[in-house]
Amino acid sequence: MDRAAAATGGQRRASERKRGAQKGHKGSCRALLDASQVDSVVDCKPVEVFECGAAVLVLPDEPVRYQVFDVPPVKAQVDEYRRYSGRCLGCGKAHRAALPAGVPSGQIGPRALALIGTLGTHYHFTQLKTRDLLARLMGVDFSVGAISQAHGKVAQALKARLLEVAAHVGAKHQSSSSMTSCPELINQFEGAGNWAWAVVTPKVVFYSLLLSRARYVAIDLIGTKPSGAKPSGKVVSDRYAVYDFVDVT
């Protein structure tokens, strides 16, 4: 709505241009993949006899290429490991064969764990929705408890990398820090609301859900170690009181 129409409360005057792309507009479309990258090629030949009853001559020109992208049927890959038993001929002690190296102790493999972790974090899926999606998409019916355990395994696997990120945001470089309350996340033991902290650097973003927004939290996140030392890099903040330990420059 233009200013005149907004001031008078009237409707915006309809444009005289036709709907859709205007003359001279350069269209855009998905680029075709190279023939070596497609999974199948189907040659569509003209009809042998035209509607007038005469035969059709196939022209030697290049065909018009038309590509359709689709999702292949998804089915879970199930690997069965059969652990046979053995008995020592010397001492008579029995033992059972061990699983090959890299085989997880649970029933959820590494790629499925990665998918569950991605759905629960980047896409904010609840455990129930994750379970339903796996059942519908791959035909694998896990319990909600198994999905919860999978989240724990993913968190444990990412712990070392998370510590690297935490060390990076406290190093000598420029960072931005902020926090916001999360009243919907209540600590079940202390009855306190959580605070979502974010430390943003040119390379990474570090999020933390913590029980406090006190100064010691900001020092631990953006201060250099040992805890309490002032950061040597540049810190961008809203000058909330907890950032008073950072010199203003």
C-alpha positions as CSV (number, residue, x, y, z in Angstrom):
1,M,0.0,0.0,0.0
2,D,1.5,3.4,-1.0
3,R,1.6,6.4,1.3
4,A,-1.5,8.1,-0.1
5,A,-3.6,4.9,0.2
6,A,-2.3,4.3,3.7
7,A,-3.1,7.9,4.8
8,T,-6.7,7.7,3.5
9,G,-7.3,4.1,4.4
10,G,-8.0,3.2,0.8
11,Q,-7.0,0.2,-1.2
12,R,-3.8,0.2,-3.2
13,R,-4.4,0.9,-6.9
14,A,-4.1,-2.3,-9.0
15,S,-1.1,-2.5,-11.2
16,E,-1.6,-2.3,-15.0
17,R,1.0,-5.0,-15.6
18,K,0.0,-8.6,-16.2
19,R,0.7,-11.2,-13.6
20,G,3.8,-13.4,-13.8
21,A,7.1,-12.7,-15.4
22,Q,7.3,-9.5,-17.4
23,K,8.6,-9.2,-21.0
24,G,12.4,-9.4,-21.0
25,H,12.6,-11.2,-17.7
26,K,15.4,-13.7,-17.7
27,G,13.9,-17.0,-16.4
28,S,15.7,-19.3,-14.0
29,C,15.5,-23.1,-13.8
30,R,17.5,-26.0,-12.4
31,A,20.5,-26.9,-14.5
32,L,20.4,-30.3,-16.1
33,L,22.8,-32.9,-14.8
34,D,25.4,-34.4,-17.2
35,A,24.2,-37.6,-18.9
36,S,26.9,-39.5,-16.9
37,Q,25.3,-38.4,-13.6
38,V,21.7,-39.7,-14.3
39,D,20.6,-43.1,-13.1
40,S,18.5,-44.0,-16.2
41,V,17.8,-42.7,-19.6
42,V,14.5,-43.3,-21.4
43,D,14.4,-42.5,-25.1
44,C,10.9,-41.1,-26.2
45,K,10.5,-41.6,-29.9
46,P,7.7,-39.9,-32.0
47,V,4.7,-42.0,-33.0
48,E,5.3,-44.0,-36.2
49,V,2.1,-42.8,-37.9
50,F,0.9,-39.2,-37.6
51,E,-2.8,-38.3,-37.1
52,C,-3.2,-37.7,-40.8
53,G,-2.2,-41.4,-41.5
54,A,1.3,-40.6,-43.0
55,A,4.5,-42.2,-41.6
56,V,6.7,-40.0,-39.3
57,L,10.4,-39.5,-40.1
58,V,12.6,-39.3,-37.0
59,L,14.8,-36.2,-37.4
60,P,18.5,-36.5,-36.7
61,D,18.6,-33.4,-34.4
62,E,19.4,-33.5,-30.6
63,P,16.5,-34.5,-28.4
64,V,15.1,-32.2,-25.8
65,R,16.3,-33.4,-22.4
66,Y,13.9,-33.6,-19.5
67,Q,15.0,-34.8,-16.1
68,V,12.8,-35.8,-13.1
69,F,14.3,-35.9,-9.6
70,D,12.8,-38.3,-7.1
71,V,13.6,-39.9,-3.8
72,P,14.4,-43.7,-4.0
73,P,12.6,-46.1,-1.7
74,V,14.1,-46.1,1.7
75,K,14.6,-49.3,3.6
76,A,16.7,-49.9,6.7
77,Q,19.9,-51.9,6.3
78,V,19.9,-54.7,8.9
79,D,23.2,-56.5,9.5
80,E,23.1,-59.7,11.6
81,Y,26.2,-60.8,13.4
82,R,26.2,-64.4,14.6
83,R,28.5,-65.0,17.5
84,Y,29.5,-68.6,17.8
85,S,30.8,-70.2,20.9
86,G,34.1,-72.1,21.3
87,R,35.8,-74.2,24.0
88,C,39.5,-74.4,24.7
89,L,40.9,-78.0,24.2
90,G,43.5,-77.2,26.8
91,C,41.8,-75.7,29.8
92,G,38.3,-76.5,28.7
93,K,37.1,-72.9,29.2
94,A,34.2,-71.8,27.0
95,H,34.0,-68.4,25.3
96,R,31.9,-66.6,22.8
97,A,33.1,-64.8,19.6
98,A,33.4,-61.0,19.9
99,L,31.8,-58.6,17.6
100,P,33.9,-57.0,14.8
101,A,35.6,-53.7,15.6
102,G,33.3,-50.8,15.0
103,V,30.0,-52.7,15.6
104,P,27.9,-50.7,18.1
105,S,26.7,-52.4,21.3
106,G,23.1,-51.4,20.7
107,Q,20.8,-52.0,17.7
108,I,21.1,-48.5,16.2
109,G,24.0,-48.1,13.8
110,P,26.2,-45.0,13.3
111,R,24.3,-43.5,10.4
112,A,21.0,-44.0,12.1
113,L,22.4,-42.3,15.2
114,A,23.6,-39.4,13.1
115,L,20.1,-39.1,11.6
116,I,18.4,-39.2,15.0
117,G,20.8,-36.6,16.4
118,T,20.2,-34.3,13.4
119,L,16.4,-34.6,13.6
120,G,16.4,-33.8,17.3
121,T,18.7,-30.8,17.1
122,H,18.8,-29.1,13.7
123,Y,15.1,-29.9,12.9
124,H,13.8,-29.8,16.5
125,F,12.0,-33.1,16.3
126,T,10.6,-34.6,19.5
127,Q,11.5,-38.1,20.4
128,L,8.0,-39.3,19.5
129,K,8.1,-37.6,16.1
130,T,11.6,-39.1,15.4
131,R,10.3,-42.5,16.3
132,D,7.3,-42.1,14.0
133,L,9.4,-40.8,11.1
134,L,11.8,-43.8,11.3
135,A,8.9,-46.2,11.4
136,R,7.1,-44.6,8.4
137,L,10.3,-43.9,6.4
138,M,12.4,-46.9,7.0
139,G,10.0,-49.4,8.6
140,V,12.1,-49.5,11.8
141,D,10.0,-49.3,14.9
142,F,12.1,-48.2,17.9
143,S,10.8,-47.3,21.3
144,V,10.9,-43.7,22.6
145,G,13.3,-45.0,25.2
146,A,15.7,-46.2,22.4
147,I,15.5,-42.8,20.8
148,S,16.3,-41.2,24.1
149,Q,19.3,-43.4,24.6
150,A,20.4,-42.6,21.0
151,H,20.4,-38.9,21.9
152,G,22.7,-39.7,24.8
153,K,25.1,-41.6,22.6
154,V,25.2,-38.8,20.1
155,A,25.9,-36.3,22.9
156,Q,28.7,-38.4,24.3
157,A,30.2,-38.8,20.8
158,L,30.2,-35.0,20.3
159,K,31.6,-34.2,23.7
160,A,35.2,-33.9,22.6
161,R,34.3,-31.7,19.6
162,L,32.1,-29.6,21.9
163,L,35.0,-29.0,24.2
164,E,37.1,-27.9,21.2
165,V,34.4,-25.3,20.3
166,A,34.2,-24.1,23.9
167,A,38.0,-23.5,23.8
168,H,37.7,-21.8,20.4
169,V,35.2,-19.2,21.6
170,G,37.4,-18.3,24.5
171,A,40.5,-17.8,22.4
172,K,42.0,-14.6,21.1
173,H,39.5,-13.4,18.5
174,Q,36.4,-11.3,18.1
175,S,33.1,-12.8,19.5
176,S,29.6,-11.7,20.2
177,S,27.8,-12.9,23.3
178,S,24.1,-12.8,24.3
179,M,21.6,-14.7,26.4
180,T,17.8,-15.1,26.7
181,S,15.5,-16.8,29.1
182,C,13.9,-20.1,28.4
183,P,10.9,-20.2,30.8
184,E,9.5,-23.4,29.1
185,L,12.6,-25.3,30.2
186,I,12.4,-25.6,34.0
187,N,14.9,-27.5,36.0
188,Q,13.1,-30.3,37.7
189,F,15.3,-30.4,40.7
190,E,15.8,-26.7,41.6
191,G,12.7,-25.3,39.9
192,A,14.7,-22.6,38.1
193,G,14.4,-21.6,34.5
194,N,17.2,-22.2,32.1
195,W,19.1,-19.5,30.2
196,A,20.2,-19.9,26.6
197,W,23.6,-18.4,26.0
198,A,25.1,-17.9,22.6
199,V,28.7,-17.0,21.7
200,V,29.1,-16.1,18.1
201,T,32.5,-16.0,16.3
202,P,33.4,-15.7,12.6
203,K,33.7,-19.5,12.4
204,V,31.5,-21.1,15.0
205,V,28.4,-20.5,17.1
206,F,28.4,-22.0,20.6
207,Y,25.1,-22.5,22.4
208,S,24.7,-23.4,26.1
209,L,21.6,-24.0,28.3
210,L,22.6,-23.0,31.8
211,L,20.8,-22.4,35.1
212,S,22.2,-18.9,35.6
213,R,23.0,-15.6,33.8
214,A,25.5,-14.5,36.4
215,R,28.9,-13.0,35.7
216,Y,30.8,-16.3,36.3
217,V,28.9,-17.9,33.4
218,A,30.0,-15.1,31.0
219,I,33.6,-15.4,32.3
220,D,33.6,-19.1,31.7
221,L,32.2,-18.7,28.2
222,I,34.3,-15.8,26.8
223,G,37.0,-15.4,29.4
224,T,40.4,-17.1,28.9
225,K,41.4,-19.9,31.3
226,P,42.1,-20.0,34.2
227,S,38.5,-18.9,34.9
228,G,38.3,-15.3,35.9
229,A,40.9,-13.9,33.5
230,K,39.8,-11.3,31.1
231,P,39.4,-12.1,27.4
232,S,42.2,-10.9,25.2
233,G,40.1,-10.6,22.1
234,K,37.2,-8.3,21.2
235,V,33.9,-8.9,22.8
236,V,30.6,-7.5,21.3
237,S,27.7,-7.4,23.8
238,D,24.7,-5.4,24.9
239,R,26.7,-4.2,27.9
240,Y,24.5,-6.1,30.4
241,A,26.0,-5.9,33.9
242,V,27.6,-9.4,33.7
243,Y,30.0,-8.1,31.0
244,D,31.5,-5.4,33.3
245,F,34.6,-7.4,33.6
246,V,35.4,-6.7,30.0
247,D,37.2,-3.4,29.4
248,V,35.3,-0.9,27.2
249,T,37.3,0.2,24.2
